[in-house]
Amino acid sequence: MDTLSFSISAVLIFITTGFLLLFITHFGGKPDFVRFSLALYIDKFDIPNTTEIKEFIQRGYLDVDDELNFIPTGWTLEDELKNSLVLRFFSNFVPCITLAVDVSNNQVVMIQLSGD
């Protein structure tokens, strides 16, 4: 299966689960990375006593039209990822969460938080 076919297969799998919304970014001539924007209906999770962390991210990045990027270790794009406490926590106060995924192995290579 070539890279483009693999990308399209991954897209269909995740669109049918109702978990992720897709847009593809091309780097170079081949689509090496697929970017998924998390849907609004991911189950939100609020962790007690985290107001200061949320305010820091909001003021330092989201309110000034900047983005905050994380590089996760060992994350694979699969349906169970929607249950991640980290993603559920961020979805509680971050308007736009995007995952960049390496299509060759379905590894999440970046989590991007932004205000729009």
C-alpha positions, 0 to 999 in steps of 0.5 A: 500500500503506498503512502497516499492510500494509507493516508486515505485509509486512516482518514476513513477509519477516523472519520467513521468513528466520529472522533477526528476531523481531517486536513492533510498537509503535504511536506515536499512531494509526498504526504508524509504527515497527516494533520487531524483537528480534534472534534468538539465532541471529545469528552472534556475532563477538568483536573482539579487545582489546575487553574494556574496552568490553564491561565498560563497557557491561555495568557501566554499562547492562546490570547496572543494568537500563538500556539503551543506545541508538544512532542508526545512519546509513544503515541499512536493514532488509534481510536483509544486516543480519544480517551487520553486524559491529556487531550481531554484536559486540553479540550476543556479550555483550548479551542483548537487541538491539532495532531500531526501524524506520521503516515508511515507508522501512525505515530503522533509526532506533534500536538498543537494547541492554538486559539483558533 
